[in-house]
């Protein structure tokens, strides 16, 4: 099934300077996607989960899901939680990746613009208040989630070879994460234990 591209993001969503730091703060931090199980989603009051792919479910550039992803998704589905991929990757690769999982998707989503999330919510018939977004990048995934009004969940990135532009963003992320997470949250994130952001 073909999925149309989301509209290109405009310039006001491309800023990654200091002014965006507060708008990239996650609501929840996890050490990996497996920590976000059905019970956790239910405790958060979320019935819909939007997912990034590169660095979140698989190493960057993968066209096949790693072992364990399908089982994790099945456990969510069995609990009535509906998942949807929202990725900046191209149509052909996402069609291959998501086709192997049987997941609906939106490629070329234009994150950090919230337009891709808005499209996904419309297709799912979901409201922001009942939706979470899991991603590994502050300046695309978390910024997009915050602007969309969905629960922003940051996961530690899956290791892999990344394009130079992502490598450069990772350098800035390492600085920003230390500014937006307190010491305990940062420790828990590095050790692979979930933590919610309190306040703010």
DRENPA-304817 format. One line per 4 residues: number of its first residue (from 0); their letters; for each residue z, y, x of N, C-alpha, C. Coordinates in pm, whole numbers. Each point is the difference from the previous one (the first is absolute). Example, Ala and Ser with C-alpha at 12.3 -4.5 7.8 and 13.67 -1.06 7.14 Angstrom:
BEGIN
0) AS) 780:-569:1319:0:119:-89:0:120:90 | -72:105:-35:6:119:82:73:109:-77
***
This chain:
BEGIN
0) XXXX) 0:-121:85:0:121:-85:0:125:87 | -92:88:-22:-9:122:79:98:104:-52 | 59:73:92:93:105:-36:-52:132:55 | -14:102:-80:-53:127:49:94:66:99
4) XXXX) -58:79:88:80:73:97:82:108:-70 | 117:27:57:77:113:-48:-64:128:54 | 21:113:-66:-53:125:52:56:31:137 | -80:64:85:48:39:132:116:97:-13
8) XXXX) 101:-16:90:114:92:-2:-45:135:53 | 62:107:-52:-39:131:47:91:46:112 | -30:115:57:63:42:124:151:19:-11 | 51:37:-117:143:29:-9:84:-127:12
12) XXXX) -64:-118:-13:74:-125:15:-14:-58:141 | -69:71:88:-25:-55:133:96:56:105 | 79:97:-35:92:57:97:105:-101:41 | 22:-12:132:100:-92:50:96:74:93
16) XXXX) 12:130:-16:87:80:82:144:-6:-47 | 86:84:60:143:-2:-32:32:23:-147 | -84:74:-72:29:28:-141:-2:-125:-86 | -65:-106:48:-10:-122:-80:117:-96:22
20) XXXX) 87:30:97:104:-96:37:85:-41:-120 | 50:99:-76:85:-32:-115:-73:-77:-106 | -131:21:-10:-79:-67:-104:-43:-140:41 | 42:-44:118:-30:-137:43:124:-88:0
24) XXXX) 113:52:-44:125:-75:4:-2:-114:-101 | 22:-125:45:-1:-113:-94:128:-6:-82 | -7:-62:-116:117:-25:-83:72:-128:43 | -74:-89:61:53:-130:40:-71:-43:127
28) XXXX) 74:-64:90:-58:-49:125:23:-150:9 | -105:-74:34:13:-144:18:-60:-40:134 | 44:-114:51:-50:-48:127:-132:-74:-10 | -39:-37:-122:-125:-72:-22:-20:-26:-147
32) XXXX) -122:-30:-39:-30:-15:-143:80:-111:-66 | 36:-104:75:74:-112:-60:137:41:-52 | 53:111:51:131:47:-47:-6:59:-140 | -121:30:-44:-16:58:-133:-38:-110:-98
36) XXXX) 99:-84:-32:-23:-110:-91:14:40:-145 | -18:-97:-87:5:26:-144:135:53:-44 | 108:-57:52:134:47:-39:22:144:42 | -48:34:118:15:137:48:-79:96:-87
40) XXXX) -122:-36:-33:-82:84:-87:66:19:-136 | 54:-106:-54:67:9:-130:123:89:8 | 75:-10:111:117:85:18:-38:147:10 | -119:26:52:-50:137:11:-61:49:-131
44) XXXX) -14:-89:-96:-56:37:-129:-149:24:5 | -68:-69:91:-146:17:16:-73:-127:-40 | -101:16:-86:-81:-113:-45:-138:-3:63 | -34:107:73:-131:11:63:18:35:147
48) XXXX) -79:-64:85:9:24:144:-139:28:56 | -17:120:53:-123:37:69:18:-30:148 | -105:-52:63:12:-49:136:-109:55:91 | 41:43:117:-93:25:109:-32:-136:64
52) XXXX) -102:-6:84:-36:-125:67:27:7:150 | -72:88:71:8:5:146:139:42:46 | 65:-89:75:134:29:51:109:-32:-99 | -36:-26:-125:98:-29:-105:0:-148:-37
56) XXXX) -119:-53:-30:-14:-142:-33:-66:-79:113 | -71:68:88:-76:-67:106:-21:96:116 | -30:-54:119:-35:88:111:-123:84:-35 | -11:116:62:-109:92:-31:-136:-68:21
60) XXXX) -88:17:-96:-137:-50:11:-20:-141:-52 | 105:-65:-49:-12:-139:-48:-84:-6:-126 | -84:-103:-10:-74:-21:-124:51:-123:-74 | 106:-63:54:63:-113:-66:152:19:5
64) XXXX) 70:-31:-109:145:16:-1:68:-105:86 | 102:39:76:75:-96:81:75:-101:-88 | 43:-106:63:78:-102:-69:128:61:-57 | 33:-32:-121:123:48:-63:-22:109:-101
68) XXXX) -109:76:13:-25:112:-91:-27:-52:-142 | -84:-102:-10:-35:-53:-131:122:-54:-74 | 88:-72:73:120:-56:-62:93:111:-47 | 13:104:81:85:115:-37:-52:68:-127
72) XXXX) -130:21:-5:-61:62:-118:16:-88:-124 | -12:-130:20:16:-91:-113:142:6:-57 | 98:14:88:138:9:-47:24:127:-80 | -66:108:39:9:124:-77:-68:-15:-135
76) XXXX) -118:-59:2:-75:-19:-124:77:-88:-98 | 63:-105:52:78:-91:-85:116:73:-68 | 47:107:62:109:79:-57:-51:114:-88 | -131:5:-21:-57:102:-87:-30:132:68
80) XXXX) 2:1:133:-29:123:75:-147:1:38 | -70:105:-40:-144:11:23:-26:82:125 | -88:-52:85:-31:65:127:-144:50:3 | -21:104:78:-132:63:8:-14:60:140
84) XXXX) -110:-29:67:-25:52:134:-60:141:-9 | 58:93:77:-55:135:13:-17:26:149 | -123:-7:48:-26:4:144:-107:103:35 | 13:56:119:-103:91:52:-113:-78:67
88) XXXX) 16:-131:13:-104:-82:63:-124:-8:-89 | -109:-45:60:-127:-3:-70:-10:-108:-105 | -98:18:-89:-20:-88:-114:-24:-145:41 | -87:-22:98:-39:-137:35:121:-78:52
92) XXXX) 77:59:90:115:-72:56:107:-24:-105 | 24:99:-86:102:-19:-103:-45:-103:-104 | -129:-7:-24:-50:-100:-94:26:-139:56 | -19:-16:131:26:-129:64:148:-31:0
96) XXXX) 82:95:41:144:-21:12:64:-27:-136 | -26:88:-94:64:-11:-131:-57:-113:-83 | -128:-35:24:-59:-111:-71:70:-131:30 | 49:-13:124:71:-122:39:140:-6:-60
100) XXXX) 48:114:-49:132:4:-63:-9:9:-152 | -120:25:-50:-16:19:-144:64:128:-50 | 3:102:87:64:126:-36:-103:108:-32 | 27:83:-101:-85:118:-22:26:101:111
104) XXXX) -97:85:26:15:93:113:-80:127:-21 | 39:100:76:-75:125:11:-20:26:148 | -125:-5:46:-34:29:139:-33:149:14 | -6:47:125:-33:140:26:86:93:-86
108) XXXX) 130:-29:-4:90:67:-95:28:146:33 | -30:43:123:20:141:33:145:41:18 | 90:-94:28:139:39:27:3:94:120 | 80:103:2:119:23:-83:-23:70:-133
112) XXXX) -122:24:-39:-22:53:-134:57:-97:-103 | 63:51:-105:56:-88:-103:-104:-52:-98 | -124:37:18:-102:-36:-99:-22:-151:-10 | 6:-69:114:-16:-145:-2:112:-69:-77
116) XXXX) 123:47:19:113:-55:-74:-18:29:-149 | -43:120:-33:-22:34:-141:-102:-95:-63 | -105:-32:75:-101:-94:-50:61:-138:-22 | 80:-46:98:63:-131:-12:95:-5:-119
120) XXXX) 79:105:-19:93:3:-113:-75:-6:-133 | -111:71:-6:-79:0:-123:-54:-139:-30 | -50:-68:104:-55:-133:-19:108:-102:-39 | 121:20:52:110:-91:-30:68:31:-133
124) XXXX) -21:121:-49:73:45:-117:147:23:32 | 27:47:123:137:15:50:39:147:8 | 131:25:-7:55:134:20:61:8:140 | 0:119:62:61:14:133:144:-49:5
128) XXXX) 76:23:-107:141:-37:0:25:-150:5 | -103:-79:-28:16:-146:5:-81:-63:113 | -40:84:96:-89:-43:107:58:32:137 | -23:-91:95:36:22:140:-125:-11:86
132) XXXX) 5:62:116:-112:-7:95:56:-45:134 | -55:-108:55:42:-53:130:-108:28:104 | 39:70:106:-95:32:106:71:19:132 | -78:8:107:59:6:135:-18:135:69
136) XXXX) -78:91:-58:-25:128:66:63:115:-77 | 67:88:74:65:115:-62:-101:98:-57 | -102:33:79:-87:112:-33:-113:-36:-96 | -14:-129:-30:-97:-41:-102:74:-62:-118
140) XXXX) 65:-113:25:63:-77:-109:119:72:-63 | 95:44:82:119:63:-56:-32:135:-62 | -86:77:66:-40:129:-56:-70:-20:-134 | -87:-99:-7:-71:-30:-125:97:-41:-109
144) XXXX) 95:-89:33:97:-47:-99:85:114:-53 | 49:84:91:85:110:-42:-76:98:-90 | -123:28:33:-80:92:-80:-38:-60:-135 | 2:-131:-7:-37:-68:-125:119:-24:-91
148) XXXX) 121:20:50:120:-19:-82:43:-145:-13 | -55:-89:85:42:-140:-1:104:-21:109 | 75:-111:-9:100:-30:101:-68:-29:133 | 39:73:104:-63:-11:131:79:-96:88
152) XXXX) -63:-113:36:68:-102:81:-75:-15:132 | 71:27:108:-58:-8:135:35:-133:63 | -99:-67:55:24:-123:73:-35:20:147 | 73:-69:86:-34:3:141:-140:-60:16
156) XXXX) -89:64:76:-138:-46:9:-14:-136:67 | -91:-81:-53:-34:-126:63:-77:29:129 | 42:-59:111:-67:28:128:-145:-43:-2 | -80:72:75:-142:-33:12:-74:113:69
160) XXXX) -122:-24:38:-81:102:63:-45:101:-105 | 29:128:24:-30:103:-99:-98:103:56 | -78:64:-88:-92:105:44:77:115:67 | -68:73:85:67:104:77:67:103:-89
164) XXXX) -61:33:-115:60:100:-87:132:-48:-58 | 10:-131:-23:126:-55:-50:103:-4:111 | -43:-33:121:91:-2:115:61:139:20 | -81:103:-12:50:136:16:101:35:-110
168) XXXX) -29:-43:-122:94:26:-110:131:-76:21 | -9:-119:56:121:-77:27:92:75:96 | -58:69:97:81:76:96:79:108:-73 | -64:69:-92:69:102:-78:100:-63:-96
172) XXXX) -37:-112:-59:90:-68:-92:133:-36:66 | -6:-44:126:123:-39:70:96:117:12 | -56:119:11:84:120:5:52:35:-138 | -89:-2:-99:36:41:-136:100:-95:-63
176) XXXX) -17:-130:21:92:-97:-58:144:29:42 | 16:44:121:135:32:48:56:127:-63 | -88:79:-58:44:121:-68:31:-23:-146 | -72:-91:-64:15:-16:-145:89:-116:-39
180) XXXX) 29:-91:95:95:-108:-28:126:24:81 | 115:-30:-61:122:13:79:13:-120:93 | 103:3:85:14:-102:104:12:-140:-59 | 75:-12:-110:20:-131:-60:-129:-52:-61
184) XXXX) -73:87:-70:-128:-41:-58:-98:-42:109 | -2:74:110:-91:-32:110:38:-134:62 | 129:-23:18:46:-127:56:-39:-116:-91 | 23:18:-131:-33:-105:-95:-150:-25:-6
188) XXXX) -78:106:8:-147:-14:-2:-47:-81:120 | 53:32:117:-40:-71:121:45:-146:-1 | 114:-25:-64:52:-137:0:-56:-84:-114 | -77:64:-88:-64:-75:-108:87:-19:-122
192) XXXX) 88:96:-29:85:-6:-118:-29:119:-88 | -10:-23:-131:-37:106:-93:110:103:-14 | -38:123:-29:96:106:-29:-65:105:-86 | 73:49:-98:-49:109:-84:43:133:60
196) XXXX) -84:100:-22:35:135:41:91:59:-107 | 110:60:43:91:62:-95:-16:150:4 | 5:59:-120:-8:145:-9:-140:51:28 | -9:136:2:-125:67:37:-117:-50:-73
***
